[in-house]
Every structure is written in C-alpha cells, then in structure tokens.
Amino acid sequence: MEKPEKPATAKKIERIAYISFGVLVVFVGIIIFIVKAKDRKFLKDGIRVEATVNSLSKSGTTKNTNYHMSISMFTKTEEAKKPKSDTTNKTESQKKLDEILDNLTINPKIGSYVGINISCSSDSYNKYKPGDRITVVYLKEDSTDVRILSELE
C-alpha cells in the first residue's frame, strides 16, 4: 500500500513552519549568547565591591514573579598618583621624612555613593535579608548596571 502524496499547499505550509521554527531557534540562541557574553564581561572586567541590602521586594503575578533588591554601595576610585617630594637642599632627616611620606598609600577617597534597585533571582531573594553584606560587580563605564557576584558565578 502506497502512502498518499501530500498536496502542494500542505508541503509549502510544512516548509514554512520548519523555516520559522529554525529562525526562532537561531534568534533565541543569539539572545542567550549576548546575555552570557555580558555576564562574562562582568566577571572578567567588573569591579567588585561590598554592598548592603536595604530592602527586598517582589512584583508581578504568582506565576511570573519578579524579585528586586535595594542596595547601597560605594564605588571604587582610582588611586591618585602623587609626585615624589623634591629633596633639593634638604637635610638627611628631612629627606628621610619625605621618603616615608612618599611611600604612604593612604587614599581618603572612597568613591561615589550609589543606592540602586536591582533585579535578583528567587534564590538571592530568599537567601539575603536587609542589613546583609553582599559582593556586587559593576563595570567601570556604568556604575548603575550592577550584578550580584554569586549569581554570575
């Protein structure tokens, strides 16, 4: 018994469905690649700082819940290079004192204060509570785009 041949319109619809499905799979793959590439950039080039959890909140529906965390942190500043002291016409004790002061690496600048709401996973929402200290990562270009380090690893 032979299999009946499909009509031309059915073959055309089937072909369109396969092509559409293939395009959709490629599109989802590209989106996942872009998101993972940004996560890799955060891990490789990101600046790690300690932040304090201020509050936790959730929004959305029971089936589609979004979790948010309000944090506060100080960004890191680049340490300023100070010039070496001029020791011309100074006594040995003054030169020694200048050498000691030149070797100090005290930098009183702590960076900018940032208070921000970030999205987090349900695991982080359930794990942390207000007052906890967490490590977050941000990129030098934008200190308001912050990720929780434990979610990236």
Phi, psi and omega in degrees: 000127181273148177283134179290142180285138178286146177294159183299323180292323179294320178297320181294317179296319179297318179296317178297320179296316179297316180296316179298316179297318178298317179296319179298316179297316179296318180298314178297319178299319179294318179298315180297318179299317181295316180297314180295326178296321178293321177298319178296323178295319177299316181292321185280312188253354186291153178262125182265130177220161175274140178230159178251132176283122180267315180201163178234145178210161175223153181217174180096197182261175179298321181280331183232078183266135175252133182252138182228150179227130175264123182233161172227143184204168171247132176286162177270145175253155175282136182291128181286136177274122179258144182289153176292147180291146176280122183256015180293133178060034177247153178286168180299321180291324177291322177295319179297317178297317178298321179297317179297315180294324179294330182276352177290139181242034179285127178233105185288348181283127181253359179097186182271146176278131178232124171246123190212153172259130179235155174280147178217168179280166178294329177298313178294322179299319181279336185279320186258156176224162180305135181100343179290150175259130179230158175264127179239164182231137173222161178268149183302325183291330186212101182282000177264351175265095190244139176234150176280127185301317183295336177280337179277331185277000000 
